[in-house]
Amino acid sequence: MIKAAILEREKESKDIIFLLGEYFREVDWTFRHFYKASELAKAMKNEQYQIFVFDEIFKSPRLESVFVHDNPTAIFIFVCENPEEIRNGDTRERIFYISKAAMTEDLEKIRSIIVGLVRQKEVYSFTYNSIQIDIPIEDIFYMEKIEKNVYFYTRIGTFHRRLNMVNLEEYFTRYGFMRVHVSYIVNTKYITGIFHDEVEINREKRIPLSRSQKKKNQLKVRKKTT
């Protein structure tokens, strides 16, 4: 069950609910609308949400720590008067900024990304050391090809198996993963920075970004850090 939490004015909320209903009409989903951040925080003690839709007034360091930081696998959509101004160089791939004046158009542009990221509740199964492993797709940070093996770097550890990167790319693209290098496939949900020849994962790990894949995926360097 996909659950969305909407912290927005009533008019915009109705439009967003209609659009999300179109996106998830083939799966079970539900939503709850809130007027206050405190109401949402209270509800989160008993419910987990995969999608959060916030008015731009709720984009603050304090609320960021309460909601974004404490929900590392969730998707956040901020509805703004001026999306680029509110984004302010934010490079996280699971945070989206859309325009109030062009909500339908902006959401449609990221429709496939949203659907793919939300589907990550499914699991990926394979045999490791003669043991059946079921890894929630949202728990996979990235994959690396080393010689004949593909290594899966996940929340619960590192696993490897002989697999074909082309087949993995084809399979995981539907879940919001991206091939960034001949040897790497990353979960875009965990991308926190894009640099000239590297992609940053979870603000700590950097992996190679090839020129051809940057062009193919239309990636742009949006922030330089030291």
ABEGO torsion letter per residue (X at the ends): XBBBBBBBBAAAAAAAAAAAAAAAAABBBBBBBBABAAAAAAAAAABBBABBBBBAAABBAAAAAAAAAABAABBBBBBBABAAAAAGGBABAABBBBBAAAAAAAAAAAAAAAAAAAAAABBBBBBBGGBBBBBBAAABABBBBBEABBBBBBAAEBBBBBBBAAAAAAAAAAAGBBBABAABBBBAAABABBBAABBBBGGABBBBBBAAAAAAAGBBBABBBX
